[in-house]
Structure formats: structure tokens, C-alpha cells
Amino acid sequence: MILAAHTTQAAQLAQQAHGFLSPTGVEIAFLLVGLVTLGAAVVTVTTRQLVHAALWLVVALGGLAVEYLLLTAEFIAWVQVLIYVGSVVVLLLFGLMLTKAPIGRSPDADSGNRPVALAVALAAGAALVWVVVDAFRTTWIDLDGAVQGSTKTSGETLFRHWVLPFEALSVLLLAALVGAIVLSRKKKEGER
């Protein structure tokens, strides 16, 4: 009886001791994967080689899928892998090959507006951080409660409220593919 009381008391102290300064292994993994994903995203937008940018985009999108797995949203993680890593990046590489974009450094990709672009990126990043912090300031995720990212919950949300944006995205991707084919054919006809 005394042993059970001490065990229960020790378990309560262990739960109370867990806080911001004593992260769990999942929280540490989440932070490390987030840093790798952020680094890959920065390299994606700063590299001057288009194919390298596409490959770093694969790393960034794959890192997001791992983050979803760490948040126990397996369905969203696999959708991320299948749609974004599998389809969007393949479509991007296919468009690069069809339009015969330069493989190496592209002088046309640098317009000389880097300071303005950096200022806009910093302002947009600050606005995004402010909006997210303001929106979720008092929201806490109960990791011990019911699973929020389950397939059933995510599927109901996606197909009830987000059907139109997904369909619009598919039409946009189809238009990009058709545009790449049209650009490719115009160049071939001009060469003849």
C-alpha cells in the first residue's frame, strides 16, 4: 500500500516536472527535423540552379511529412508524400525538362532585386508569425487525449470543407503541365 502511494506520488511529480525546459524525445525530434526542413527551404529559394532547387524542395516537403508523422497525423503525412513530393516535384522537374531550362546557373533567374525581395520576405515572415501566434496563443494540444490527426477526422475535414481548394489546385497543376508542353512545342517549331 505504501509502495503504491509512493509510486503514484513519483508519477505525479514526474508529470509536473515535464515542462518547457524538459522536452521529450518527440519534441526534440520535432525541433531537429524542423531545423533541417527550414534549412532545406532556405537553400531551395537561394540556390541558383533550378534542378538543385527542385531537389532541395523534395527535402523540405519530406521534412514536413516527417513533422506530420511526429504529430500523429499519418494520413496527412502520406498525402504530403504522395501529392507534394510525388506529384508536384515530378511535375516541376518534368516542366524543367520540357522547357529545356538551363541545368546550371541561370543568369535570367537573378533580376538584381535581392534587397527588395529580402525585405518583402522578412515582412511576410513577420506577419505570418504574428498571425499564427495571435491565432493560437491560448490553444494547447492535448497529447494525452483523443487523436486529432486520425484518418477519419482529417478525411471528414478535408472532404467536407476543403474540396474546392483541392480541385482548384488540380486544375492549376494541369494548366502548368499544358503550359510547359505548349512552350516546349513553340520552341521546337521555331527551330525548324
C-alpha positions as CSV (number, residue, x, y, z in Angstrom):
1,M,0.0,0.0,0.0
2,I,2.8,2.4,0.9
3,L,4.8,1.4,-2.1
4,A,1.8,2.1,-4.4
5,A,1.3,5.6,-2.8
6,H,5.0,6.4,-3.3
7,T,4.8,5.2,-7.0
8,T,1.7,7.3,-7.6
9,Q,3.3,10.3,-6.0
10,A,6.5,9.8,-8.0
11,A,4.5,9.6,-11.2
12,Q,2.7,12.8,-10.4
13,L,6.0,14.6,-9.7
14,A,7.4,13.4,-13.0
15,Q,4.3,14.7,-14.8
16,Q,4.6,18.1,-13.1
17,A,8.4,18.3,-13.8
18,H,7.8,18.0,-17.5
19,G,7.6,21.4,-19.0
20,F,9.2,23.7,-21.5
21,L,12.7,23.2,-20.1
22,S,12.5,19.4,-20.1
23,P,11.4,18.3,-23.6
24,T,10.5,14.8,-24.6
25,G,12.2,12.8,-27.3
26,V,9.4,13.5,-29.7
27,E,9.7,17.3,-29.1
28,I,13.5,17.2,-29.6
29,A,13.0,15.2,-32.9
30,F,10.3,17.7,-34.0
31,L,12.7,20.6,-33.4
32,L,15.6,18.9,-35.2
33,V,13.5,17.9,-38.2
34,G,12.0,21.4,-38.3
35,L,15.5,22.9,-38.4
36,V,16.5,20.6,-41.3
37,T,13.3,21.5,-43.1
38,L,13.9,25.2,-42.6
39,G,17.4,24.9,-43.9
40,A,16.3,22.9,-47.0
41,A,13.6,25.6,-47.6
42,V,16.2,28.4,-47.4
43,V,18.5,26.6,-49.8
44,T,15.6,25.9,-52.1
45,V,14.9,29.6,-52.6
46,T,18.6,30.8,-52.5
47,T,20.2,28.3,-54.9
48,R,20.8,29.5,-58.5
49,Q,20.5,26.1,-60.1
50,L,16.9,25.1,-60.9
51,V,17.3,21.3,-60.6
52,H,19.1,21.7,-57.2
53,A,16.2,23.9,-56.1
54,A,13.7,21.2,-57.0
55,L,15.8,18.5,-55.2
56,W,16.0,20.7,-52.1
57,L,12.3,21.2,-52.3
58,V,11.9,17.4,-52.0
59,V,13.9,17.5,-48.8
60,A,11.8,20.4,-47.4
61,L,8.5,18.7,-48.3
62,G,9.7,15.4,-47.0
63,G,10.7,17.1,-43.7
64,L,7.1,18.4,-43.4
65,A,5.8,14.9,-43.9
66,V,8.0,13.7,-41.0
67,E,6.7,16.6,-38.9
68,Y,3.1,15.3,-39.6
69,L,4.2,11.8,-38.6
70,L,5.6,13.2,-35.3
71,L,2.2,14.9,-34.7
72,T,0.5,11.5,-35.2
73,A,-1.3,12.7,-38.4
74,E,-0.3,9.8,-40.5
75,F,-2.9,10.4,-43.2
76,I,-1.8,13.9,-43.8
77,A,1.9,12.8,-43.8
78,W,1.2,10.3,-46.6
79,V,-0.9,12.8,-48.5
80,Q,2.1,15.1,-48.3
81,V,4.5,12.4,-49.6
82,L,2.1,11.3,-52.4
83,I,0.8,14.6,-53.6
84,Y,3.6,17.1,-53.0
85,V,6.8,15.1,-53.0
86,G,5.5,12.6,-55.6
87,S,3.4,14.7,-57.9
88,V,4.3,18.4,-57.6
89,V,8.1,17.9,-57.7
90,V,7.8,15.4,-60.5
91,L,5.7,17.9,-62.4
92,L,8.2,20.6,-61.7
93,L,11.1,18.5,-63.0
94,F,9.0,17.4,-66.0
95,G,8.3,21.1,-66.8
96,L,12.0,21.9,-66.5
97,M,12.9,19.1,-68.9
98,L,10.1,20.0,-71.4
99,T,11.0,23.7,-71.5
100,K,14.7,22.9,-71.7
101,A,15.5,25.2,-68.8
102,P,19.2,25.6,-68.1
103,I,20.6,22.9,-65.9
104,G,23.4,25.0,-64.4
105,R,23.4,28.6,-63.2
106,S,20.7,30.7,-64.8
107,P,21.6,34.4,-65.2
108,D,18.0,35.1,-66.2
109,A,16.8,34.0,-62.7
110,D,18.6,36.8,-61.0
111,S,16.9,40.2,-61.5
112,G,19.0,42.2,-59.1
113,N,16.2,42.9,-56.7
114,R,17.6,40.9,-53.8
115,P,17.3,43.7,-51.2
116,V,13.7,44.3,-52.1
117,A,12.9,40.6,-52.1
118,L,14.6,40.1,-48.8
119,A,12.6,43.0,-47.2
120,V,9.3,41.6,-48.6
121,A,10.3,38.1,-47.4
122,L,11.1,39.3,-43.9
123,A,7.9,41.4,-43.7
124,A,5.8,38.4,-44.9
125,G,7.6,36.1,-42.4
126,A,7.0,38.5,-39.5
127,A,3.3,38.9,-40.5
128,L,2.9,35.1,-40.7
129,V,4.5,34.6,-37.3
130,W,2.3,37.3,-35.8
131,V,-0.9,35.9,-37.2
132,V,-0.1,32.4,-36.1
133,V,0.9,33.4,-32.6
134,D,-2.2,35.6,-32.3
135,A,-4.5,32.9,-33.6
136,F,-3.1,30.1,-31.4
137,R,-1.9,32.0,-28.3
138,T,-4.3,30.2,-25.9
139,T,-4.6,26.9,-27.8
140,W,-2.9,23.9,-26.4
141,I,-2.8,20.4,-28.0
142,D,-3.7,17.7,-25.5
143,L,-1.2,15.0,-26.5
144,D,-2.7,12.5,-24.0
145,G,-6.3,13.0,-25.2
146,A,-8.0,11.6,-28.3
147,V,-6.1,11.6,-31.5
148,Q,-6.8,14.7,-33.5
149,G,-5.0,13.8,-36.7
150,S,-6.6,10.5,-37.3
151,T,-7.6,9.4,-40.8
152,K,-11.3,9.7,-40.0
153,T,-11.1,13.2,-38.6
154,S,-8.7,14.5,-41.3
155,G,-10.8,12.9,-44.1
156,E,-14.0,14.5,-42.8
157,T,-12.4,17.9,-42.6
158,L,-10.7,17.7,-45.9
159,F,-13.7,16.4,-47.9
160,R,-16.3,18.5,-46.2
161,H,-14.6,21.9,-46.1
162,W,-11.6,21.8,-48.4
163,V,-12.9,20.0,-51.6
164,L,-12.9,23.2,-53.7
165,P,-9.3,24.3,-53.0
166,F,-8.0,20.8,-53.8
167,E,-9.9,20.7,-57.1
168,A,-8.6,24.2,-57.9
169,L,-5.1,23.0,-57.2
170,S,-5.5,20.1,-59.5
171,V,-6.7,22.4,-62.3
172,L,-3.8,24.7,-61.7
173,L,-1.3,21.8,-61.9
174,L,-2.9,20.6,-65.1
175,A,-2.7,24.2,-66.6
176,A,1.0,24.3,-65.6
177,L,1.7,21.0,-67.4
178,V,-0.2,22.1,-70.5
179,G,1.7,25.4,-70.5
180,A,5.0,23.6,-70.3
181,I,4.0,21.4,-73.3
182,V,2.9,24.4,-75.3
183,L,6.1,26.3,-74.6
184,S,8.1,23.3,-75.5
185,R,6.4,22.8,-78.8
186,K,6.7,26.5,-79.8
187,K,10.4,26.4,-79.3
188,K,10.7,23.2,-81.4
189,E,8.6,24.7,-84.2
190,G,10.7,27.9,-84.1
191,E,13.9,25.8,-84.5
192,R,12.5,24.2,-87.7
